[in-house]
Amino acid sequence: MNRPITWPCALAILIALAASAVAQDLPTDTRLPGRDSNNASISGRVMLPSGMNSAAHLKIILNTPQAPLTTLYSDKNGEFHFDDLPAGAYILQIIADEAQYDPISQQVRLKPGEPGYLVLSLKGKLGTPVTTTREKVVSVAEDERMVPASARQALEHADKLIEKGDVDAAIAQLNIAITIYPDYSRARNRLGVQYLKRRRLPEAAEQFKIILDRTPKYFDARLNFGIVLYEQHRLTDAAEELGQAVSLDSSNAAAHLFWGIVSLELNDLVVAERELVKALLLGGERYSNAHYYFAHVYLKTGRREEAAREFTLFLKTAPPGDMATQARALLEQLSEKK
């Protein structure tokens, strides 16, 4: 498969990183084709052994006794919903952090038009401590008190130049800022992003590595370094960096999106599907490009109808460009072979 991402797409996401990502619990469309008023539904909620919310997106798999049916992820309250289900027997599986929890398997039998609701509790693995706290993400504001006023002024000047689109002049100002104060992580991260815009990948990587050598939990630098590695075609290294970025801030949609894209290219389809779903859950319409990559996951696994659905969802909001052109061509091929 050709590399599915195009540079304008990556660049748009990078620019969005200037603002903090806000997690949103957005519903996913899990309705199956051929809606029938006699069809039923399954809703439910999954809790931790303590009775608290999981605060994580859990994988929910719905099967019939004969075959797999569909998969979705719960919201951050552990809630999920499958709509438009024919009457019959189903098997519901819940997959959480497999290092801490055993999978849940629950049989459900639905009558015509019957809404089913389940409350399920995860069970911790015997002898495994269950952790509920997340490692602290380093804030870019932490070093500001030590920054000389002249370095801050250079950064502020650079920001104004970036807004005007004058990247080269912004790079010059950012270099002034880190010359005055070499430990100015925020300026180094901004400089690395500007080098990335100019496709000066070794220079971008150098800035992010300097930050991470001193502050390994600096989320922005970790994410951006993963993107640089992706652009350098170092996919295994990129996957490792992006996985670490997600472990630092699991609420950031861009980190999930890029990890999903890299995993797709590595043919790690389990991780690709999981991360792309999380990007959509957390990012909503701003990350609708995930539908494009989701379609390629389905193509690789022979799920043609699901692939066509994802291409259609992508094209609803896709700007003109190579990705939209490719999506239309593939959608047309899928339609012709029905």
matplotlib code that plots the C-alpha trace (Angstrom):
import matplotlib.pyplot as plt

x = [0.0, 1.2, 1.8, -1.7, -0.8, 0.0, 2.1, -0.8, -2.7, 0.2, 0.9, -2.6, -2.5, 0.8, -0.5, -3.5, -1.0, -0.4, -3.7, -4.4, -6.6, -9.8, -11.2, -14.8, -17.0, -18.6, -21.0, -20.0, -22.5, -22.8, -26.1, -26.2, -27.7, -31.3, -32.9, -36.1, -38.5, -38.7, -34.9, -33.5, -30.5, -27.8, -26.6, -24.4, -21.8, -18.5, -17.0, -13.7, -13.7, -13.9, -17.2, -15.6, -15.7, -12.8, -11.8, -10.5, -12.0, -12.7, -12.9, -16.4, -16.8, -20.2, -20.4, -23.2, -22.5, -21.8, -19.6, -18.0, -20.4, -18.9, -16.5, -16.7, -15.0, -16.8, -16.9, -14.9, -17.7, -17.5, -20.8, -21.6, -24.5, -25.3, -28.4, -30.6, -29.9, -32.2, -33.6, -31.3, -28.3, -25.2, -21.8, -20.5, -16.8, -15.0, -11.3, -9.5, -5.8, -5.0, -2.0, -4.4, -7.8, -9.2, -11.5, -15.2, -17.5, -21.3, -24.1, -27.2, -30.4, -32.7, -36.4, -37.8, -37.8, -36.3, -33.7, -31.1, -29.1, -26.1, -23.9, -20.6, -17.6, -14.0, -12.1, -8.4, -5.8, -4.8, -1.8, -1.6, -1.9, -4.5, -3.3, -5.7, -3.4, -1.5, 2.1, 2.3, 2.6, 5.2, 3.7, 5.4, 4.9, 7.2, 10.4, 8.9, 10.0, 13.6, 13.4, 15.1, 12.8, 14.8, 14.3, 10.5, 10.4, 12.1, 9.6, 6.7, 8.1, 8.4, 4.8, 3.6, 5.8, 4.3, 0.8, 1.8, 3.3, 6.8, 8.4, 12.1, 12.0, 10.3, 13.1, 15.6, 13.8, 13.5, 17.2, 17.8, 15.6, 17.4, 20.8, 19.9, 18.4, 19.4, 16.9, 13.9, 11.9, 8.9, 11.0, 12.9, 9.6, 8.3, 11.6, 11.3, 7.8, 9.0, 11.8, 9.3, 7.2, 10.2, 10.9, 14.3, 13.8, 17.2, 17.1, 13.6, 14.6, 17.6, 15.4, 13.0, 15.7, 17.4, 14.1, 13.5, 17.0, 16.4, 12.7, 11.5, 7.8, 7.5, 4.4, 4.6, 8.2, 7.5, 4.6, 6.4, 9.5, 7.3, 5.9, 9.4, 10.4, 7.3, 8.3, 11.8, 10.1, 11.5, 8.2, 9.1, 10.9, 7.9, 5.4, 7.5, 7.6, 3.9, 3.0, 5.0, 3.2, -0.2, 1.0, 1.8, -1.5, -4.2, -6.7, -4.8, -6.5, -3.5, -1.3, -3.8, -4.3, -0.6, 0.0, -2.9, -1.5, 2.0, 0.5, -1.5, 1.7, 3.4, 0.3, -0.4, -4.1, -5.2, -3.4, -4.3, -8.0, -7.9, -6.0, -8.0, -11.2, -9.8, -8.8, -12.4, -13.9, -11.6, -11.2, -14.6, -14.9, -11.4, -9.9, -12.3, -9.2, -9.2, -12.1, -9.7, -7.2, -9.9, -11.1, -7.7, -7.7, -11.0, -9.6, -6.6, -9.0, -11.4, -14.3, -15.4, -18.8, -17.1, -14.4, -16.9, -18.8, -15.5, -14.6, -18.1, -17.8, -14.3, -15.6, -18.4, -15.8, -12.6, -11.0, -9.9, -6.6, -4.9, -6.5, -10.0, -9.2, -7.9, -10.9, -13.4, -11.5, -11.5, -15.1, -16.1, -14.1, -15.9, -19.3, -18.6, -17.7, -20.9]
y = [0.0, 3.5, 5.7, 6.9, 10.1, 13.3, 16.1, 18.7, 16.4, 16.0, 19.7, 20.6, 18.4, 19.8, 23.4, 22.2, 21.1, 24.7, 24.5, 21.9, 19.0, 18.6, 15.1, 14.7, 11.6, 11.4, 8.7, 6.3, 5.1, 1.4, 0.8, -2.1, -1.8, -2.7, -1.0, -2.8, -1.3, -4.8, -4.8, -4.5, -2.9, -3.6, -0.8, -1.0, 0.3, -1.3, -0.3, -1.0, -3.6, -0.6, 0.5, 3.7, 4.7, 3.3, 6.7, 4.8, 3.7, -0.1, -2.3, -3.8, -6.7, -8.0, -11.5, -14.0, -17.7, -18.1, -15.2, -11.9, -8.9, -5.5, -3.7, -0.3, 1.5, 2.7, 6.3, 7.5, 6.5, 3.0, 3.3, 1.7, 1.1, -1.3, -0.3, -2.0, -5.6, -8.5, -10.8, -13.7, -14.7, -12.6, -12.8, -9.5, -9.3, -6.5, -6.0, -3.6, -3.4, -7.0, -6.6, -5.7, -7.1, -10.4, -10.1, -10.3, -12.5, -12.2, -14.0, -11.9, -13.1, -10.4, -10.6, -8.6, -4.9, -5.5, -3.0, -4.8, -3.0, -4.5, -3.4, -5.2, -5.1, -5.7, -8.3, -7.6, -10.3, -12.2, -10.6, -7.7, -4.2, -2.1, 1.5, 4.3, 7.3, 8.5, 9.8, 13.5, 15.2, 18.0, 21.4, 23.8, 26.5, 24.9, 26.6, 30.0, 31.5, 30.9, 32.3, 35.7, 38.4, 38.8, 35.1, 35.4, 38.5, 36.5, 33.7, 36.2, 37.8, 34.3, 33.5, 36.7, 35.7, 32.2, 33.7, 35.7, 32.6, 33.9, 30.6, 31.5, 34.7, 32.8, 30.2, 33.0, 34.4, 31.0, 30.4, 33.7, 32.6, 29.3, 30.9, 33.3, 30.4, 26.9, 25.2, 27.0, 23.9, 25.7, 27.6, 24.5, 22.6, 25.5, 25.6, 21.8, 22.2, 25.0, 22.9, 20.1, 22.5, 23.1, 19.4, 19.9, 16.7, 16.1, 19.6, 19.1, 15.7, 17.3, 19.9, 17.4, 15.0, 17.8, 18.4, 14.7, 14.0, 16.6, 16.1, 12.6, 13.3, 16.4, 15.4, 17.8, 17.0, 13.2, 13.4, 15.7, 13.4, 10.5, 12.4, 13.3, 9.6, 8.7, 11.3, 9.7, 6.3, 4.9, 3.3, 1.0, 3.8, 6.1, 3.6, 3.4, 7.1, 7.6, 4.9, 6.7, 9.9, 8.2, 6.9, 10.4, 11.9, 9.4, 12.2, 13.7, 12.8, 13.6, 11.1, 8.3, 9.3, 9.2, 6.0, 4.4, 5.6, 4.2, 0.9, 0.6, 0.9, -1.7, -4.0, -4.1, -3.8, -4.5, -1.4, 0.6, 0.0, 0.7, 4.0, 5.3, 4.7, 6.6, 9.5, 9.8, 9.5, 12.1, 14.5, 14.4, 16.1, 17.8, 14.3, 12.9, 11.9, 8.9, 7.5, 7.4, 5.2, 3.2, 2.3, 0.9, -1.2, -2.8, -3.2, -5.1, -7.5, -7.9, -6.0, -4.2, -2.8, -1.3, 0.2, 1.8, 3.2, 4.8, 6.3, 7.8, 9.3, 10.7, 12.4, 14.2, 16.6, 16.0, 19.0, 18.7, 16.9, 13.6, 11.8, 12.8, 11.8, 8.4, 7.8, 8.5, 6.2, 3.4, 3.9, 3.7, 0.4, -1.0, 0.0, -1.6, -5.0, -5.3]
z = [0.0, -0.7, 2.3, 3.1, 4.8, 2.8, 4.1, 4.2, 6.5, 8.9, 8.8, 9.7, 12.7, 13.8, 13.7, 15.8, 18.5, 19.5, 21.4, 24.1, 22.9, 24.9, 25.3, 24.2, 24.8, 21.4, 20.3, 17.5, 14.9, 15.5, 13.7, 11.3, 7.8, 7.2, 10.2, 11.4, 13.9, 15.6, 16.2, 19.6, 21.3, 23.9, 26.2, 29.2, 31.5, 32.6, 36.0, 37.8, 40.6, 43.0, 41.5, 40.0, 36.4, 34.3, 32.9, 29.8, 26.5, 26.8, 23.7, 23.4, 20.9, 19.9, 18.3, 17.5, 18.3, 14.6, 13.6, 14.7, 14.3, 15.3, 17.6, 19.4, 22.3, 25.4, 26.4, 29.4, 31.7, 30.5, 28.7, 25.3, 23.0, 20.1, 18.1, 15.5, 16.5, 15.3, 18.0, 18.9, 20.9, 21.3, 23.0, 24.5, 25.2, 27.1, 26.8, 29.2, 30.1, 29.8, 32.1, 35.0, 34.1, 32.9, 29.8, 30.4, 28.3, 28.7, 26.8, 26.0, 24.4, 22.9, 22.1, 19.1, 19.9, 23.4, 24.8, 26.9, 29.5, 31.4, 34.2, 34.2, 36.5, 35.6, 37.5, 38.4, 37.7, 40.8, 42.4, 40.0, 41.6, 39.9, 39.2, 38.6, 38.4, 35.4, 35.3, 35.4, 32.0, 32.0, 31.5, 29.1, 31.7, 34.3, 33.1, 32.4, 35.7, 34.9, 31.3, 30.8, 29.5, 26.2, 25.4, 26.1, 23.8, 21.0, 21.4, 21.4, 18.2, 16.6, 17.4, 15.6, 12.6, 12.6, 12.5, 9.5, 7.8, 7.9, 9.0, 8.1, 10.2, 13.0, 13.0, 13.3, 16.4, 18.0, 17.6, 19.3, 22.2, 22.8, 22.4, 25.2, 27.3, 26.1, 28.5, 27.0, 26.1, 24.8, 22.3, 21.3, 20.7, 18.6, 16.7, 16.0, 14.6, 12.3, 11.0, 10.4, 8.3, 6.2, 6.0, 7.7, 9.5, 11.1, 12.6, 13.9, 15.5, 17.1, 18.9, 20.2, 21.4, 23.3, 25.2, 25.8, 27.1, 29.8, 30.3, 29.1, 30.1, 27.9, 25.9, 23.0, 22.2, 22.5, 20.1, 17.6, 17.7, 16.8, 13.8, 12.6, 12.8, 10.8, 8.1, 8.1, 7.4, 10.7, 11.4, 14.3, 16.2, 15.4, 16.9, 20.1, 20.5, 19.7, 22.2, 24.8, 23.9, 24.4, 27.8, 28.9, 27.7, 26.6, 26.0, 23.0, 19.8, 17.6, 19.4, 18.9, 15.2, 14.4, 16.3, 14.4, 11.1, 11.8, 13.1, 9.9, 7.8, 10.1, 9.5, 13.2, 12.5, 16.1, 17.4, 14.2, 14.8, 18.5, 18.1, 15.2, 17.1, 20.0, 17.8, 16.5, 20.0, 21.4, 18.5, 16.7, 13.4, 13.7, 13.3, 10.6, 8.6, 10.8, 8.7, 5.7, 7.5, 9.2, 5.6, 4.8, 8.0, 6.7, 3.2, 4.6, 6.5, 3.5, 5.2, 2.0, 3.3, 6.4, 4.2, 1.9, 4.9, 6.3, 2.9, 2.7, 6.2, 5.3, 2.1, 4.0, 5.4, 3.4, 1.7, -1.9, -2.3, -2.9, 0.0, -1.2, -4.8, -3.6, -1.3, -4.2, -6.5, -4.0, -3.0, -6.7, -7.1, -4.0, -5.4, -8.8, -7.1, -5.1]

ax = plt.figure().add_subplot(projection="3d")
ax.plot(x, y, z, "-o")
ax.set_aspect("equal")
plt.show()
